Amino acid sequence: MLNLALLGFVAAFIALGFRKPFVWVLAYIYIDCIKPQKIAWAILPSIPISLIAFLLAFGGWLAIDDKRDSRFTLRQGLIAFLLAYCGYTTLVADFPVEAGEKWDWVWKALVFALFLPLTLRTRLRIEAVTLVMVLSAASIIITGGIKTALGGGGYGSLAFFVDDNTGLYEGSIISCVAIAIIPLILWLARHGTTYPLDWRVKLFAAALIFACLLIPVGTQARTGLICIGVLCIIALRTAKRRFLYMTLMGAAGLLAVPFLPQSFTERMSTIENHQADESASTRIAVWKWTWDYVQDHPFGGGFDAYRGNKIRYQTKSADAAGSSVEIETKYVEDESRAYHSSYFEMLGEQGFVGLFVWLWLQLSGLWQMERVRRRWKNREGDGEQWQAPLATALQQAQVIYLVGSLFVGIAFQPFVFMLIGLQCGLWSYLKRIDAPKAVRVARGVRAVGVPA
């Protein structure tokens, strides 16, 4: 029954595209995020639905869509350069077979991020992409939130749709993404136009946000807790009553502590004392190895270059015995340990060039969204109320990602590159529709200055 339901839904989604080709773009986003071919165990796994959806999306845009309003931005140029550069490092990778496996999905993420802004030429399309991205992630988050609320979960044991530790189904990744989309959920609940903004939408948005906050608890991912803290801090910037907001956040945190599982609080305590945790100590040792590695390989070692590392580190633990405390030091040797950081992932795999371009791509997004926010925040005209809040939400989502990715290797996460594509599309769209108004204002100023 599940197989037929998934097959029918995907088929209906794609069929709608024959009437509105842009729906194929939305279908690809859904398929790439949820991966229904992994959930089903018959029919769908044998069909390359992801490739079909992408070919339809690109073909529909190329053959049917109006391309007069499509613009190629600087950030898309950075994505194109990163795509070409990653292709080169894959050819000369230290581990060509493993690098090829990662390249198989990285190039798709980069190409789609490059393509997506070209299709976002109306507000409805921008909103539709935002909605489908949020709901796609929400389908995973809601199931995880329900299981957490019912007492399930645990580090590495919170089950989602499939028993797969990749993509949005990996605990640390979904914890970061769940917190990052909260600003977008709020924007959709306040400014969405594809549904009535009544109490049902607000109730669903509140429940979804609560589920998002439960995901770090269910996965016991330390990254998620850090992301929650970052969200609370950056939300202060747009809060109207900051003192009340801080009071409520503090009260909510204190009230939540007694209900948290002991295993969660014990794991979170290792954030402060990383030397007592082998996982945290391993990451620091790998980061040191990566820095030493790029001194001899400034252009990186290609995807999965971490497989060549051999590390040795020490852990310390305290054992209280009466009035004395005994410190136990243990030396651990390991090899082929992953980076567990997007920054060191980029540095080790793509070298200084790749890291520089990736950081440029990320930081320029924060700058562009800030420019949009400042340009539109004080406008009161009809249809001019949604732009600044969306730019703020996208900026906040990116800040949360950039902080969370300090501790998770998600430099090429497809969902994040979709967010980047959405930013590029919003920037290009607003720049285009605002240009005629700026010209009219400039002409008016010149006309006033001309003597009679």
N, C-alpha and C positions, 0 to 999 in steps of 0.2 A: 504493500500500500504506500509506504514511504517513497519507494522508487517511482511509482506512478505519479505521486503528488509532485515530487521534484521535477520529474521529466515534463509533466504538464505545465508547471509554473515556468520553467525555462523556455519551453516551446512557445507558451503564450507571450512571454516577455519578448522573445525574438520576433514572433509574428506581428506584434504591435509596431515593430520597426518598419514594416513594409508600408505602413500608413504614415508614420512619423520617423524618418531615419535616425533622428537624434536619440530615439529610445535605445538604439543599438549601443550607443555610448554608455547609457545607464546600465544596460544589460551586461556589458563587459565589466563595469565597476562592481556590480553585484557578484558576478561569477568569480572575479579575481579576489574579492574579499572573502566570500563565503566558501568558495570551492565546492559547490554541490556535487561535483563528480567524485569527491572523496567521501561525502556523506552517504551517497547511494552505493549499492553493491551490485547493481545490474544495469545494463544499458548505458547509463550516463558515463561510467568510467571508461567505456570503450569508444566514446565520442569526444573528439577534441573541441569541446564547446568553447573553451577560452579562446582558441585560435579562430574559431568560426565567428565568435562575437566581435573580436578585434577586426577581422577582415571586413565584416559587415559594417562596423562603425566607421572604419577608414574609407571603405568603398562608398558608403552612403554619403559621407561628407564630400568625397572627391567628385562623385557623379551627380549628386542632387543638391547639396546644400549651397546656399548663397555664400560665396567666399569674399565678397566685396568688403565685409566688415572684419575679416580675419586679419590679425596683426601678429608679426613675429617680434617678440620682445628680447631684450638683452638676456634675461634669465633663461629663456628658451635656448639662446645661443650657448649659455654656460652648460645647460643640460646636454646639448649636442656635442660640445667639446668633451664633457665628461664621458659620454657614450663612446666617442671615438678613442679617447685615452684609455678607458677600461678595456676596450677591444684590443688595443695594442698590448697592454700589460697582461692580458689573458694569453696572447700568443707567445709571450716570453716568460710565462709564470714559472715559479719554482716547482709547482705541482700542477702540471697542465691538465691532467684528468679531472682532479677536484675543482680546479679553476673553471674548467669548461662546464661543469655541472652548475656552478653558481652563476656563470655567465648566461646560462639558458633562461634564467628568470630575471636577472638584472637588466638585460637589454630590453626586455618587454616592459619593465617598469619605467625605464628611462624614455623609451620611444612613446609610450602612452602619455607620460607627463609632458613630453614635447608636443604631442598631438592635441591633447585635451584643450588647451587655451584657444586653439583655432576654432573650436566649435562653440565656445561660450560667448555668443554675440548678443544675448538678451538677458534680462533679469530672470525670466522664467527658467532659462537653461542653467544659469548659475545656481539658482535656488534648487532646481531639480537634482543637480549633481551633489550639492550639499546634503539634501534630504536622503538620497540613496546611499551616500557614503555613511551617514549617521545611522540609518536604519539597518544597513548591512552589518556594521559593527555591533549595533544594538542587538541583533538576533543572537550573537554569541554572548554578549554581555548579560542579556536578560536571563539566559539559561544558567550562566555561571553565578549570577546574583541570587537566583532562586535556590540553587544548590547550596550556596554559602549560607543563606538565611535559614535553611533547614538543617544546618549543622554539617554540611559536607565541606570539601576543600582540604587544603593542606599543600605544603610546598611540593610542587611537581605532581600533585594528585587530583587537582580540580579538573574533572572531566567536562569537556564541551561537547560539540556534535561528534567529533571524531577523536580517536586516540592518536593525535599527530602533534608533534612538538615543533611545528614550523609555522611561519606566518603569524596571523592573528590568533592562532591556537596555542602559541607559546605563552607561558604565564607572565613573564616580565614584559613581553611586547604588548599583550592585551591590557595589562595593568597601565602601561604608559598611554596607550591609545584611548583607553576608557576615560582617563582623566582629561586627556587633551581634547576630546570631543564635547566635554561639558559646556564650554562657551558656545559651541555651535548648536547644541541642543537648546540653550537659552535663546539664541538668536532665532531659531526656527519657531520656537514657541511664541515669540513676540512679533516677528515680522513675516512669517510664512504667509503665502497667498494661495497655496494649492489646497487649503482646507480652512474651515471656519475656526477662528481663534477664540474658542469658547472654553468652558471649564474642563471639557474632556481632554483637549490638547494640553492644557496646563497640568492636569492630573497625570497624564501619561508622561509628560516631560519631567515632572517631579519624581515619579516612580523610576524612570530611566536614569536620572541623575543619582538616585539612591543606589540603584543597581551598579552604576559605574563606580561609586565609592566602595561598594562591597567587593569588587573584583580584587583589589590589592589585599583585602583580608582573606578572600578565598584562595588566592594563589600564593599568599604569604611572600609576595615579591617586594623587597625593600625599595625597589625603584618606584613602585606605586605610591608608597608612603611619602617619599620625597616629592613626587609629582603633586600629591595632594597639598603638601606644604607650599609648593611653588604657586599652585593655583590660588590658594588663600591669600598669598602675598600680592600677586599681580592683579587680583580682582579688586584690591583696595583702590587702585588707580581710578576705576570707573564707578566705585560705590558712592552713592549719594550721601548716605549717613555712615561715615566711616567708623565712628566710635561705636555705634549700634552694631555695625557689621562685625567689628572685632570682638565685641562682647558676645554676640551670638555664636561666632566661630569658636571662641574659647569655651563657652558653655557646652556647645555640641561636642567638642573634643573630650571634655571632662565626663560628660554623660555617656559617651561611647566606650570609654576605657573599661568599665566593669563588664561590658558585654563582649569584649574581644576575647578570642580563644587564647589560652596560655601559650600555646605553640607559636601564635602570631607575635605576642609581646616578647617572647624569648628570642625569636628570630630578628625582630626589629632592634633589639638591644645590641646586636652585633654591629649596627651602624656606628655606634660610639666606640666600641672596642673591637676594631677590625682584626687586631692581632690574635684574638681568640677564635677567629673564624677562618677555616681553611679556604673557603670560597673567596672571601675578601682578600686574604693574603695572596692567593693565587693570582688574582687580578692585578694587584700591584706589581707582583713579580713579572707577569707577562707584559705589563706596560713598560717596565724597565728594559726588558728584553727587546721590545719593539723599538724603543728609542735607540738602543745600541745597534739594532739591525739596520735601521735606515741611515745610520752614519756611513755604512758601507754600501747600502742599496738606496740611494736618495730617490730613485724613481719607483720604489716599492718592489714587492715580490709577486704581485698578482694576487688574485683571489685565493683565499685559504693559505696564505703564506705562513700563518701561525703554526702550521703543521710541522715546521722545522724548528720550533723552539724547544729548548731544554732548560728548565728552570729549577732553582733550589732556593727555598725560603724557610723562614722559621716562624713558628707560631708560639704564643705565650698564653698560658691559662693559669688562673689563680685558684688555689684550693685552700679554703679556710679550715684550719684545724685548731679549735679553741681560740686562744687570743692571738695566734700567729697565722700568717698567710704564706703559703708555700707557692712560689712561682715555678711552673714547669715549662721549660723550653724544649720544643721539638723541631727538628729539621726535617723538611719534606722535599723530596725530589719528584719532579713531574715533567711531562713533555707533551707536545701537541695540544696545548691548552688554548682555547679561543680567546679573543681579545676582551670580550665583555665591555666594550666601549666603542661607540661609533667613531670617535675621534682617533683612537689608536687603530681601529679597523681601517679607516681611510689612510692613515699614515703608513701602516705596515703593508697594506695591499697596493695602494696607489702612490705612495711616496709623498714628498712635500708638494709636488705639483697637484696631485689629486686632492690632498687635504686643503690646499689653498683655494682651489676652484669650488670644492664642496662648501667650505666656510663662506666664500663669496656668495654662493647661491643662497645659503641660509640667511646670512646677515642682510643681504640686499632685500630679501623678503620682509624682514622686520622693518627695514627702512621704508619700503614701498607702502606697506600697510599703515605705517605711521603717517606718511604723507597723505594717504587717502583719508585716514581718520581726521586729521587736522583740517583737511580741505572741505570735508562734508559735515563735520560735527555740529556746526552752528546753523545749518540750512534748515528752513522751515517750510519750504515749498512742497507741493503735492508730489509724492513719489520720491522725495529726497530724504527720507527718514531712515532708510535701511542700510545705506552704503557704509557710513561710519561704524555702526555696530557690527556689521559683518567683517569689516577690516580689523576691528578690535578683536573679534572672536578668532579670526584666523591668526592674528598676531599672537594672541594668548596661547592658542593651540601649538604654535611653533615654538614658543618659549618653553612650554612644558615638554615638548619633544626634545628640544636641545638640552635641557637639563636632564631629562630621563635617559637620553642616549649617552650620557656620560658613563653610565653603568650597564648599558645593553648595546650589543653590536647590531644596530638597526640603521646603518648609514644608507642602505639601499632599500629600506622597507617600502613596498609598493604603495601602501596606504598613505604614507607620508609624502611620497612623490605625487600622489593624487592631490593632496593638500597644496603642494607647491604649484601644481598645474592650475588648481582653483584660484590661487593667489594671482598667478600670471593672467588668467582669464579675467578676473575682477579688475586688475590694474589696467589691462588693455581696454576693456569695455568702458570703464569710467573715464579713461583718458580720451577715448573717442567721442563719447556723448557730451563731454564737458568742453571739448575743443571749440565747437561752434559758438557756445555761450561765451567763452573767453574772447573769441574774435569779435563778437557783437559788443561786449563790454569795452574792449580796446578801441573799437571804431567809435563808440559813443563818447569815450573820453577824448579822442582826437577831435571829434566834431564839436564838443563843447569848447575846446581850446582854440578853435579857429575864430579869428576876429571877424565881426560882422562888417 
